[in-house]
Amino acid sequence: MSFGEKGKGSSIEDTNKGKTKEMQNIQAKTKQELDTLKKTLNIVIKDNPYFSDPYYQKASKQIGN
């Protein structure tokens, strides 16, 4: 295929759109997995008496948990 031929193969734009969509899907899946992990971790923390320690509570609030 030489440059300038139409209708053969996909253009760079089509390839980039495909890659962008693929990356968006990966990001969405990663975010979903991270949210699930955070929920699981919060359940473990709530069930563990060590984490009711005031020093832990203060540190946890500082890091946004």
PDB file as gemmi writes it, atoms N, CA and C in Angstrom:
CRYST1    1.000    1.000    1.000  90.00  90.00  90.00 P 1                      
ATOM      1  N   MET A   1       0.846  -1.177   0.000  1.00  0.00           N  
ATOM      2  CA  MET A   1       0.000   0.000   0.000  1.00  0.00           C  
ATOM      3  C   MET A   1       0.885   1.232   0.000  1.00  0.00           C  
ATOM      4  N   SER A   2       0.664   2.094  -0.915  1.00  0.00           N  
ATOM      5  CA  SER A   2       1.424   3.335  -0.929  1.00  0.00           C  
ATOM      6  C   SER A   2       0.599   4.430  -0.276  1.00  0.00           C  
ATOM      7  N   PHE A   3       1.275   5.466   0.141  1.00  0.00           N  
ATOM      8  CA  PHE A   3       0.570   6.583   0.757  1.00  0.00           C  
ATOM      9  C   PHE A   3      -0.334   7.244  -0.264  1.00  0.00           C  
ATOM     10  N   GLY A   4      -1.498   7.667   0.195  1.00  0.00           N  
ATOM     11  CA  GLY A   4      -2.421   8.340  -0.704  1.00  0.00           C  
ATOM     12  C   GLY A   4      -3.499   7.430  -1.256  1.00  0.00           C  
ATOM     13  N   GLU A   5      -3.327   6.117  -1.127  1.00  0.00           N  
ATOM     14  CA  GLU A   5      -4.373   5.212  -1.592  1.00  0.00           C  
ATOM     15  C   GLU A   5      -5.536   5.257  -0.608  1.00  0.00           C  
ATOM     16  N   LYS A   6      -6.739   5.333  -1.155  1.00  0.00           N  
ATOM     17  CA  LYS A   6      -7.912   5.402  -0.285  1.00  0.00           C  
ATOM     18  C   LYS A   6      -8.604   4.053  -0.253  1.00  0.00           C  
ATOM     19  N   GLY A   7      -9.212   3.771   0.902  1.00  0.00           N  
ATOM     20  CA  GLY A   7     -10.004   2.566   1.021  1.00  0.00           C  
ATOM     21  C   GLY A   7      -9.225   1.312   1.337  1.00  0.00           C  
ATOM     22  N   LYS A   8      -7.942   1.423   1.558  1.00  0.00           N  
ATOM     23  CA  LYS A   8      -7.148   0.234   1.879  1.00  0.00           C  
ATOM     24  C   LYS A   8      -6.526   0.414   3.265  1.00  0.00           C  
ATOM     25  N   GLY A   9      -6.795  -0.545   4.138  1.00  0.00           N  
ATOM     26  CA  GLY A   9      -6.231  -0.463   5.481  1.00  0.00           C  
ATOM     27  C   GLY A   9      -6.934   0.605   6.296  1.00  0.00           C  
ATOM     28  N   SER A  10      -6.437   0.836   7.483  1.00  0.00           N  
ATOM     29  CA  SER A  10      -7.042   1.867   8.318  1.00  0.00           C  
ATOM     30  C   SER A  10      -6.104   3.057   8.393  1.00  0.00           C  
ATOM     31  N   SER A  11      -6.698   4.202   8.565  1.00  0.00           N  
ATOM     32  CA  SER A  11      -5.896   5.415   8.664  1.00  0.00           C  
ATOM     33  C   SER A  11      -5.282   5.519  10.056  1.00  0.00           C  
ATOM     34  N   ILE A  12      -4.350   6.413  10.194  1.00  0.00           N  
ATOM     35  CA  ILE A  12      -3.722   6.651  11.498  1.00  0.00           C  
ATOM     36  C   ILE A  12      -4.779   7.108  12.497  1.00  0.00           C  
ATOM     37  N   GLU A  13      -5.722   7.935  12.041  1.00  0.00           N  
ATOM     38  CA  GLU A  13      -6.778   8.416  12.928  1.00  0.00           C  
ATOM     39  C   GLU A  13      -7.619   7.257  13.459  1.00  0.00           C  
ATOM     40  N   ASP A  14      -7.971   6.321  12.574  1.00  0.00           N  
ATOM     41  CA  ASP A  14      -8.757   5.165  13.007  1.00  0.00           C  
ATOM     42  C   ASP A  14      -7.974   4.329  14.017  1.00  0.00           C  
ATOM     43  N   THR A  15      -6.699   4.152  13.764  1.00  0.00           N  
ATOM     44  CA  THR A  15      -5.851   3.392  14.680  1.00  0.00           C  
ATOM     45  C   THR A  15      -5.781   4.092  16.029  1.00  0.00           C  
ATOM     46  N   ASN A  16      -5.599   5.411  16.015  1.00  0.00           N  
ATOM     47  CA  ASN A  16      -5.521   6.171  17.260  1.00  0.00           C  
ATOM     48  C   ASN A  16      -6.837   6.123  18.029  1.00  0.00           C  
ATOM     49  N   LYS A  17      -7.960   6.192  17.301  1.00  0.00           N  
ATOM     50  CA  LYS A  17      -9.266   6.108  17.967  1.00  0.00           C  
ATOM     51  C   LYS A  17      -9.424   4.754  18.642  1.00  0.00           C  
ATOM     52  N   GLY A  18      -8.977   3.713  17.968  1.00  0.00           N  
ATOM     53  CA  GLY A  18      -9.045   2.374  18.552  1.00  0.00           C  
ATOM     54  C   GLY A  18      -8.195   2.262  19.797  1.00  0.00           C  
ATOM     55  N   LYS A  19      -6.998   2.823  19.746  1.00  0.00           N  
ATOM     56  CA  LYS A  19      -6.098   2.784  20.905  1.00  0.00           C  
ATOM     57  C   LYS A  19      -6.672   3.610  22.049  1.00  0.00           C  
ATOM     58  N   THR A  20      -7.251   4.777  21.717  1.00  0.00           N  
ATOM     59  CA  THR A  20      -7.843   5.627  22.747  1.00  0.00           C  
ATOM     60  C   THR A  20      -8.986   4.896  23.435  1.00  0.00           C  
ATOM     61  N   LYS A  21      -9.845   4.253  22.662  1.00  0.00           N  
ATOM     62  CA  LYS A  21     -10.973   3.504  23.228  1.00  0.00           C  
ATOM     63  C   LYS A  21     -10.462   2.353  24.093  1.00  0.00           C  
ATOM     64  N   GLU A  22      -9.426   1.680  23.619  1.00  0.00           N  
ATOM     65  CA  GLU A  22      -8.834   0.576  24.382  1.00  0.00           C  
ATOM     66  C   GLU A  22      -8.286   1.080  25.718  1.00  0.00           C  
ATOM     67  N   MET A  23      -7.608   2.222  25.696  1.00  0.00           N  
ATOM     68  CA  MET A  23      -7.061   2.799  26.926  1.00  0.00           C  
ATOM     69  C   MET A  23      -8.184   3.211  27.879  1.00  0.00           C  
ATOM     70  N   GLN A  24      -9.274   3.769  27.340  1.00  0.00           N  
ATOM     71  CA  GLN A  24     -10.406   4.151  28.182  1.00  0.00           C  
ATOM     72  C   GLN A  24     -11.008   2.924  28.857  1.00  0.00           C  
ATOM     73  N   ASN A  25     -11.099   1.821  28.117  1.00  0.00           N  
ATOM     74  CA  ASN A  25     -11.624   0.583  28.694  1.00  0.00           C  
ATOM     75  C   ASN A  25     -10.716   0.069  29.804  1.00  0.00           C  
ATOM     76  N   ILE A  26      -9.409   0.136  29.576  1.00  0.00           N  
ATOM     77  CA  ILE A  26      -8.442  -0.308  30.589  1.00  0.00           C  
ATOM     78  C   ILE A  26      -8.541   0.578  31.832  1.00  0.00           C  
ATOM     79  N   GLN A  27      -8.648   1.902  31.624  1.00  0.00           N  
ATOM     80  CA  GLN A  27      -8.758   2.825  32.752  1.00  0.00           C  
ATOM     81  C   GLN A  27     -10.034   2.573  33.548  1.00  0.00           C  
ATOM     82  N   ALA A  28     -11.142   2.325  32.855  1.00  0.00           N  
ATOM     83  CA  ALA A  28     -12.413   2.061  33.536  1.00  0.00           C  
ATOM     84  C   ALA A  28     -12.323   0.774  34.357  1.00  0.00           C  
ATOM     85  N   LYS A  29     -11.726  -0.256  33.770  1.00  0.00           N  
ATOM     86  CA  LYS A  29     -11.585  -1.536  34.479  1.00  0.00           C  
ATOM     87  C   LYS A  29     -10.666  -1.374  35.690  1.00  0.00           C  
ATOM     88  N   THR A  30      -9.575  -0.633  35.526  1.00  0.00           N  
ATOM     89  CA  THR A  30      -8.639  -0.407  36.621  1.00  0.00           C  
ATOM     90  C   THR A  30      -9.310   0.367  37.749  1.00  0.00           C  
ATOM     91  N   LYS A  31     -10.098   1.388  37.398  1.00  0.00           N  
ATOM     92  CA  LYS A  31     -10.808   2.168  38.412  1.00  0.00           C  
ATOM     93  C   LYS A  31     -11.805   1.295  39.158  1.00  0.00           C  
ATOM     94  N   GLN A  32     -12.506   0.446  38.437  1.00  0.00           N  
ATOM     95  CA  GLN A  32     -13.473  -0.456  39.067  1.00  0.00           C  
ATOM     96  C   GLN A  32     -12.763  -1.411  40.030  1.00  0.00           C  
ATOM     97  N   GLU A  33     -11.628  -1.953  39.617  1.00  0.00           N  
ATOM     98  CA  GLU A  33     -10.866  -2.858  40.479  1.00  0.00           C  
ATOM     99  C   GLU A  33     -10.339  -2.130  41.708  1.00  0.00           C  
ATOM    100  N   LEU A  34      -9.900  -0.887  41.525  1.00  0.00           N  
ATOM    101  CA  LEU A  34      -9.399  -0.092  42.643  1.00  0.00           C  
ATOM    102  C   LEU A  34     -10.518   0.209  43.636  1.00  0.00           C  
ATOM    103  N   ASP A  35     -11.698   0.551  43.130  1.00  0.00           N  
ATOM    104  CA  ASP A  35     -12.844   0.808  44.009  1.00  0.00           C  
ATOM    105  C   ASP A  35     -13.208  -0.439  44.815  1.00  0.00           C  
ATOM    106  N   THR A  36     -13.189  -1.596  44.156  1.00  0.00           N  
ATOM    107  CA  THR A  36     -13.484  -2.858  44.838  1.00  0.00           C  
ATOM    108  C   THR A  36     -12.446  -3.130  45.922  1.00  0.00           C  
ATOM    109  N   LEU A  37     -11.188  -2.885  45.605  1.00  0.00           N  
ATOM    110  CA  LEU A  37     -10.113  -3.090  46.575  1.00  0.00           C  
ATOM    111  C   LEU A  37     -10.270  -2.158  47.775  1.00  0.00           C  
ATOM    112  N   LYS A  38     -10.620  -0.892  47.520  1.00  0.00           N  
ATOM    113  CA  LYS A  38     -10.826   0.059  48.620  1.00  0.00           C  
ATOM    114  C   LYS A  38     -11.964  -0.391  49.529  1.00  0.00           C  
ATOM    115  N   LYS A  39     -13.067  -0.864  48.931  1.00  0.00           N  
ATOM    116  CA  LYS A  39     -14.206  -1.337  49.730  1.00  0.00           C  
ATOM    117  C   LYS A  39     -13.800  -2.529  50.581  1.00  0.00           C  
ATOM    118  N   THR A  40     -13.070  -3.459  49.986  1.00  0.00           N  
ATOM    119  CA  THR A  40     -12.614  -4.639  50.717  1.00  0.00           C  
ATOM    120  C   THR A  40     -11.693  -4.239  51.860  1.00  0.00           C  
ATOM    121  N   LEU A  41     -10.786  -3.335  51.589  1.00  0.00           N  
ATOM    122  CA  LEU A  41      -9.846  -2.879  52.610  1.00  0.00           C  
ATOM    123  C   LEU A  41     -10.576  -2.170  53.747  1.00  0.00           C  
ATOM    124  N   ASN A  42     -11.572  -1.367  53.419  1.00  0.00           N  
ATOM    125  CA  ASN A  42     -12.339  -0.682  54.458  1.00  0.00           C  
ATOM    126  C   ASN A  42     -13.082  -1.670  55.350  1.00  0.00           C  
ATOM    127  N   ILE A  43     -13.586  -2.762  54.774  1.00  0.00           N  
ATOM    128  CA  ILE A  43     -14.259  -3.797  55.566  1.00  0.00           C  
ATOM    129  C   ILE A  43     -13.255  -4.445  56.517  1.00  0.00           C  
ATOM    130  N   VAL A  44     -12.077  -4.767  56.014  1.00  0.00           N  
ATOM    131  CA  VAL A  44     -11.034  -5.380  56.847  1.00  0.00           C  
ATOM    132  C   VAL A  44     -10.635  -4.431  57.972  1.00  0.00           C  
ATOM    133  N   ILE A  45     -10.478  -3.157  57.649  1.00  0.00           N  
ATOM    134  CA  ILE A  45     -10.073  -2.169  58.653  1.00  0.00           C  
ATOM    135  C   ILE A  45     -11.144  -2.044  59.740  1.00  0.00           C  
ATOM    136  N   LYS A  46     -12.406  -1.999  59.342  1.00  0.00           N  
ATOM    137  CA  LYS A  46     -13.489  -1.848  60.323  1.00  0.00           C  
ATOM    138  C   LYS A  46     -13.587  -3.055  61.249  1.00  0.00           C  
ATOM    139  N   ASP A  47     -13.242  -4.233  60.751  1.00  0.00           N  
ATOM    140  CA  ASP A  47     -13.338  -5.454  61.555  1.00  0.00           C  
ATOM    141  C   ASP A  47     -12.103  -5.699  62.423  1.00  0.00           C  
ATOM    142  N   ASN A  48     -11.072  -4.888  62.279  1.00  0.00           N  
ATOM    143  CA  ASN A  48      -9.826  -5.106  63.009  1.00  0.00           C  
ATOM    144  C   ASN A  48      -9.693  -4.059  64.118  1.00  0.00           C  
ATOM    145  N   PRO A  49      -9.633  -4.483  65.388  1.00  0.00           N  
ATOM    146  CA  PRO A  49      -9.560  -3.518  66.491  1.00  0.00           C  
ATOM    147  C   PRO A  49      -8.293  -2.661  66.480  1.00  0.00           C  
ATOM    148  N   TYR A  50      -7.230  -3.146  65.862  1.00  0.00           N  
ATOM    149  CA  TYR A  50      -5.993  -2.358  65.798  1.00  0.00           C  
ATOM    150  C   TYR A  50      -6.248  -1.007  65.140  1.00  0.00           C  
ATOM    151  N   PHE A  51      -7.119  -0.999  64.131  1.00  0.00           N  
ATOM    152  CA  PHE A  51      -7.339   0.220  63.366  1.00  0.00           C  
ATOM    153  C   PHE A  51      -8.250   1.225  64.067  1.00  0.00           C  
ATOM    154  N   SER A  52      -8.778   0.861  65.237  1.00  0.00           N  
ATOM    155  CA  SER A  52      -9.572   1.828  65.998  1.00  0.00           C  
ATOM    156  C   SER A  52      -8.673   2.710  66.861  1.00  0.00           C  
ATOM    157  N   ASP A  53      -7.382   2.442  66.828  1.00  0.00           N  
ATOM    158  CA  ASP A  53      -6.403   3.239  67.560  1.00  0.00           C  
ATOM    159  C   ASP A  53      -6.469   4.699  67.118  1.00  0.00           C  
ATOM    160  N   PRO A  54      -6.471   5.661  68.056  1.00  0.00           N  
ATOM    161  CA  PRO A  54      -6.585   7.088  67.694  1.00  0.00           C  
ATOM    162  C   PRO A  54      -5.471   7.584  66.764  1.00  0.00           C  
ATOM    163  N   TYR A  55      -4.265   7.061  66.924  1.00  0.00           N  
ATOM    164  CA  TYR A  55      -3.170   7.487  66.044  1.00  0.00           C  
ATOM    165  C   TYR A  55      -3.427   7.047  64.608  1.00  0.00           C  
ATOM    166  N   TYR A  56      -3.956   5.833  64.459  1.00  0.00           N  
ATOM    167  CA  TYR A  56      -4.298   5.359  63.119  1.00  0.00           C  
ATOM    168  C   TYR A  56      -5.420   6.201  62.528  1.00  0.00           C  
ATOM    169  N   GLN A  57      -6.430   6.502  63.337  1.00  0.00           N  
ATOM    170  CA  GLN A  57      -7.568   7.294  62.848  1.00  0.00           C  
ATOM    171  C   GLN A  57      -7.096   8.653  62.334  1.00  0.00           C  
ATOM    172  N   LYS A  58      -6.196   9.289  63.062  1.00  0.00           N  
ATOM    173  CA  LYS A  58      -5.685  10.599  62.645  1.00  0.00           C  
ATOM    174  C   LYS A  58      -4.903  10.475  61.335  1.00  0.00           C  
ATOM    175  N   ALA A  59      -4.036   9.479  61.242  1.00  0.00           N  
ATOM    176  CA  ALA A  59      -3.244   9.282  60.022  1.00  0.00           C  
ATOM    177  C   ALA A  59      -4.151   8.937  58.846  1.00  0.00           C  
ATOM    178  N   SER A  60      -5.162   8.139  59.095  1.00  0.00           N  
ATOM    179  CA  SER A  60      -6.086   7.736  58.041  1.00  0.00           C  
ATOM    180  C   SER A  60      -6.819   8.945  57.465  1.00  0.00           C  
ATOM    181  N   LYS A  61      -7.226   9.857  58.326  1.00  0.00           N  
ATOM    182  CA  LYS A  61      -7.920  11.067  57.859  1.00  0.00           C  
ATOM    183  C   LYS A  61      -6.977  11.954  57.051  1.00  0.00           C  
ATOM    184  N   GLN A  62      -5.717  11.988  57.433  1.00  0.00           N  
ATOM    185  CA  GLN A  62      -4.752  12.822  56.719  1.00  0.00           C  
ATOM    186  C   GLN A  62      -4.498  12.319  55.307  1.00  0.00           C  
ATOM    187  N   ILE A  63      -4.582  10.998  55.100  1.00  0.00           N  
ATOM    188  CA  ILE A  63      -4.342  10.468  53.753  1.00  0.00           C  
ATOM    189  C   ILE A  63      -5.637  10.295  52.967  1.00  0.00           C  
ATOM    190  N   GLY A  64      -6.763  10.653  53.587  1.00  0.00           N  
ATOM    191  CA  GLY A  64      -8.020  10.673  52.845  1.00  0.00           C  
ATOM    192  C   GLY A  64      -8.806   9.388  52.847  1.00  0.00           C  
ATOM    193  N   ASN A  65      -8.625   8.541  53.830  1.00  0.00           N  
ATOM    194  CA  ASN A  65      -9.418   7.295  53.905  1.00  0.00           C  
ATOM    195  C   ASN A  65     -10.573   7.467  54.856  1.00  0.00           C  
TER     196      ASN A  65                                                      
END                                                                             
